[in-house]
Amino acid sequence: MPMPDALPAALDLAWPVAVALAWLLGELAQRWNIPRIASYALVGFLFGPAQLALMPTGGGGLGGLIANTAFGLILFEFGYRINLRWFRQNPWLAATGLLDVALSFLAVYALSRVMGAAVLTSLLLASIATATSPASLTRVVNDLRSSGQVTERALHLSAVNCLCAVFAFKFIVGFWTFDTAGDAVKALSNSAVVVLVSMGLGVAFGSGMPPVLRLVGRYQSDATVAFAIAVLLLVALTHLLHLSALVATLAFGLVARHRRVTLSQAQRNFGVLGDLLIVFLFVYVGASADWRRAWAGLPLGAALVLVRAAAKVLAMSAFARASGTTLRKGMLTALAMTPLSTFVVLLLEDSRHVGIDLIDTVAPVAAATLLLQWLGPIATQQALRAAGEVQDPQPGKARE
């Protein structure tokens, strides 16, 4: 091979090598009681174009589609676990979710304004910081085979803040677009209409799956491939139409559950396919981080992490007893909802896909994302262990 071709060939191998190394490090880290996904993101960060530059940027193109498909699979499963009837039966739980959204938003907005950020930047930061990353939360829950009150509350309340965060973010981006460019049509496309149409598309897929599964004879059997293909199609369609894949796939999972489509145990994590895509997703998210942006936004980003955590603890504690749990479990639920990173990166990627690059505008999020990319899964793991809801014992301990 001629020498000038050696570097491009090496770059072509960079992503597969990074994914393989991330998987290996994740398996080793799990033995040391460190969540696998924290290790995946670390490899992506180190190999990323802004750090060691051992692999090309994964932004957009095929890499972006694969990452969004992986996130779509997670959101589908995440949505499938949400029981909307629980909110009707326990309105205090719904009130807790809304209080979490309100306090997190107001606390981060006030902090960023005090530290000198502009109004629109502060609003964008606040909308993003409201959400918990469903990818990190779901993966830790599945790895630990966790179940119980704290687990279910964290999942359900995260669904509330994710939907609210997407709605607020799209609305603020629409306002920002109109304010800077004066293009009302473009502003409208990034507001509530995008969220509602995305949700409608997800509902249509969820409603259409039972007839399709009956047609192919898979309604009561393992339909892993059918759901994976449906998610892939849904993600591609939302990208083509400039909609939100996050909202669409979450709605797909919610409707699939309430249409009584039964997922077999083999479909959890989508088997080997899901495991592979998860590794790629977190490597992709890690590679998108830039240490220079993180360093520039570190003071506000670190303060954002603390303020956001305090707001969640306050919200979960306020209605803990009224919603049927203890104060301790309310606080553990807040700790379990620490993860942020994956959701933020793909939400910003959604906006870049329609021609709006907000990475530099919300630089402090880069620092918060980098911190919570590693600390968030560890916090979730420790919260679930402290709640006694983990079925998989800590490494080195025998099963009781």
N, C-alpha and C positions, 0 to 999 in steps of 0.2 A: 504494500500500500504506500503510495507517495506520502511524504511527510506533511504537505499542506492539507491532506485529507484526514490526518490523524485526529486533530482537534475536533472537527465536526462529528467524527465517528464516536469520540469519547463523550461528547455532549449528548449524543443520541442514547448512550448507555447510562447517562447520569440518573434519569428518573427510575429505571428499573433497579439500578444499584441502590439508590436512596430508599426505595420501597423495601427492598430485601434487607438492608441494614436496619431500617426502622422496625421491621417485624422482628428481627433477631434481638435487637435491643429491648423491644417491648416485652418479649418473652422472658428475657433475663431480669428486667426491671420488676415484672410481676412477682418474681421470687423474693424480691426485696421489699415487697408490699408497696410498690409504686405503680399507679395505674398505667396500663399499656399506652393509652392515648397520649399521655404526657411525654412519653419517650418518642412516639411517632412524630409529634410536633417539634421536638427538640432536633431530631435529625433533619427535618425539613428546613428548620430555621438555619442550622449551621451550613447546610448545602445551598441555601438560597442565593439568588443573584446579588443580593445586597450585602451578604456576608462573605463566605468563601468563594462564591460564584462558581461552584462545581456543577451546577445545572442551570439551564435556561429558565427564564421566568415562566410560571405556569398560568399567568393571567390570560383569560379568554381562550378562544379556540377549543381544541379537543380536550385539553387539560381542564378548562373551566366546565365543559359539558360533563366530563366524567365526575368531577368534584361535586357538581350540582346534582347529578344522578345519585351519587353516594349519599349526599345529604337528603335527597328526596326519599330514598329508601328508609333512612332513619326517621324522617318526619312522618312518613306513612305509618311506620310501626309506632312511633310516638303518639300520633293521632289515634291509632287503633286502641291504645291503652286508656284513652280518656273516656270516662263515663259521664256524659252531660247530665244524666239524672241525679248524680251526686250533688251537683250545684243546686238543682231544684229542691232536693230533699234537705240540704244543709245550706241555706242562704248565707250563713255566716262565713262559710268557706269562700263563696263568691265575693263576699264583702272583703275578706282578707286579701284575695287576689287583686281587687280593685284598689284597696288601700296600698298594697305593695307597689302597684304601678304609679299611683299618685305620689307617694312619698319618695320613691326612687327618682322619678322625673323631677320633682320640685327640688330635691336635695342636690342632685347633680347640676341642674340649671343654676341654682343659687351659688353653688361652689364655683362654677366656671365664670359666672358674672363677676363674683368677688375677685377672682384671679385675673380679670381683665379681658376675658374672651368676648367677642361680639355677640349680639343677641341671637342671630341665626346660627352661629357656631354653637352657642350654648344650648339652643333648642335641639340641634342635631345630636350633640353629645348626650343630652338628657334622654332623647328618644331611643338611642342605641343602648345606653347603659341600663335601661329599664328591663331588658330581656335577659333570660337565662338561656344558655346554649343547650338546646334539646339534644344535640349530637353527643356532647360530653356527658350530660346527665344520663341519657339512655344507655350509652355504652358502659358507663360505670355500673349502673343498675344491673345490666345484663351480665357483665363479667362477674359480679358478686352474687348473682342470683338473689338479689335483695327483694323482699316483699314485706309490707307492713304499712302502718299509718304514715310514718315520715316519708317513706318511698312514694306512696300514692299521692300524698299532699304535694310533695315536691314536683312530681310529674304534672299533676292537674293545675297547680298554680303557675308552673312554668308555661303551660299552654296558654293561660290567660295573659301573662305578661308578654309572651311572644307575639300573639295576635295584636295586642295593644301597641307594642313597639313597632311592628310593621306598619300599622295604620298611621301612627303618629309620624314615623319616619317618612313615609310616602307623602303625607300631607305637607310636612315641613319642606321636603325636597321640592314639591310642586310650588310652594310659596316662594322658596329660594329661587327657583328657575324663573318664575314670573317677575320677581323683584329685580333680578340681574339682567334678564334678557327681554322682558316684556312680552313673552310668547305665551299667551293664555292657553293655547291648545296643548303645548308641551307641558305646561304646568298642570293642566287637567289630567294628562296621561300619567302623571306621577303622583296622583292623589287618591282619593277614596275610590274612584272608578276602577283603578288598577286592582285594588284590593278586592273589591266586590266581584269584578269579572273573574279574577283568579279563583276566588272562593267558589263562584258558580261553576267554573270549569272542573274544580276538584270534586264538587258535589255530583256533577254529571258523570265523571269517571266512577265515583263510588256507587252511584245508582245503576250504572251500566254493567258493572262487573258481575253481579249475580246471574243475569241472563246469559252472559258470555260463558261463565263457568258451568252453568247447566248445559249449555249447548255442547261443550267439549267434554262433559262428564267429569268435571273436577270440583264440583260444588262442595262435596263432603270429603274430598281427599286433598293431598298436598298440592297446592296451587302456587308454589313459590315462584316458578318461572313466569307464570301468568301475571302475577302482581309486579314482578321485577320489570317485565316488558311494559306493563301499563305505566309504571312510574317513569321509565325511560321515555316513553312516548309523551307523557304529560310534561316532563321537564323540557323536552325538545320543543313542544308546542308553546309552552309559556315563553321560552326564549324567542321563538319566531314571532310571537304576538307582542313581545315586550311587556309581559305580565310578570307576576311574582310566583316563581316556582316554590318558594317557601310556603306561601299561603295555600297554593293549589294542592301540594302534596299532603300538607297537614289536614286540609278539608277532605281529601280523598280517604285518608285513614279514619277520620272521624265518622264519615258516612258509611264506610265499609263495616265498621264495628256495629253501627246502629241498623244496618241492613242484615245483620245476623250472618255475615260471612265469617265462618270459623277458620281461624288460623291454627294450623297444626304446630306442634312443638318444633318441627323441622324448619318452620318458616321464621322463627325467632332469629334475628340478625341476618336473615336471608342466607343462612348456611355459609358455605365456603365463598360464594360470590360476595356476600355482605362483608365477610371478614377481610377479603382482599380490597374491596372498595373503601372500607373504613381506614385501612392503612394508607391508601392513596390520599384520601380526603384530608387526614391530619398532616401528612407530609406536605400536601398542597397548601394547607392553611399556614403551616409553619414557614414554608418557603416564601409566602407573601409578605412576611414581616420584614421590616427594614430597621436595623438598629439605629440609623441616623434619625429617622422620624421618632422612634421610641425614645431616644435620648433627648431630643428636642422637646417632647411632650411629657417627659418623666415627672416633673413636679406636679402638674395638674393630673396626670394619669394615675400616679400613686395615691394622691388625695381622692381621686374619683373612686378608686377601688375601696378605700376605707369608708367613704361617705355612703357609697352604694350598699356596702355590707351592713352598715349601721341602720340604714333605712329599711332594709329587708328584715333585720332582727326586730326592729320596732314594729313593723307591720305584722309579722308573724306572731309576735307576742301579744299585740293589742287584742286580737279576737281569738286567741288560742283556746281559752276555756269556753267561750261562747260557742265556738265551732266544734267542741267536743274532744279536745285534746288537752294535754298538760302544757304548762309554760315551757318546760324543758324540751318537749318534743316540738313546740313551736319554734324555739330557737335552733334546734337541730335541723328543722326544715329550712330555715333561712340559710344555715351553713351549707346544706346540700344544694341550694340554689345558687351557689357562688359562680359556677362556670359562665363564661361570656363569649370566648374567643371565636369559635366556629361560626356562630350566628352572625356576628358583626362582620367578619370578612366576607361572607357570602351575601349579606345584605348590601354592603358597599359594592360588591361585584355586580349585583342586580342593577344598581344605579349606573355603574360604568358601562354596562351592556346597552343602556339606552342613551349613552353619550354624555353622562354627567360624572366626572371624576371628583370625589369628595375626600380622597385620602389625605391630601395636604390640609384641607379645611378642618378636618377633625384629627389632627396629629396626636393630641393627647390620648385618643382611643388606641393608637398603636402601642403606647406604653402600657395601658391598662390591659389590652389584649395579650400582649407578650407576657405580662405577669400572671394573668388568669389562665393563660394557655397551659401553664404547668401547675400553678397552685390550685386552680379551680377543681380539676378532677381529684386531687389529693384531699381537698376540703370535703368534697362530696363523699368520697370513700370513708373518711374518718367520721363524718356525720352519720352515715348509715351503719357503720360498725358500732358507734356509741349508742345508737337507737336499738341495737340488738336485732337488726332485721336482715343480717347477712347470713346466707345459708352456706356460703363457701368460707371455711375458716381461714385465718391468716396463715401465710406460708410457714411451715415448720410446726404447726399445731395439728394434732390429730383430730379427726371428727369425733364429736361427742355422741 
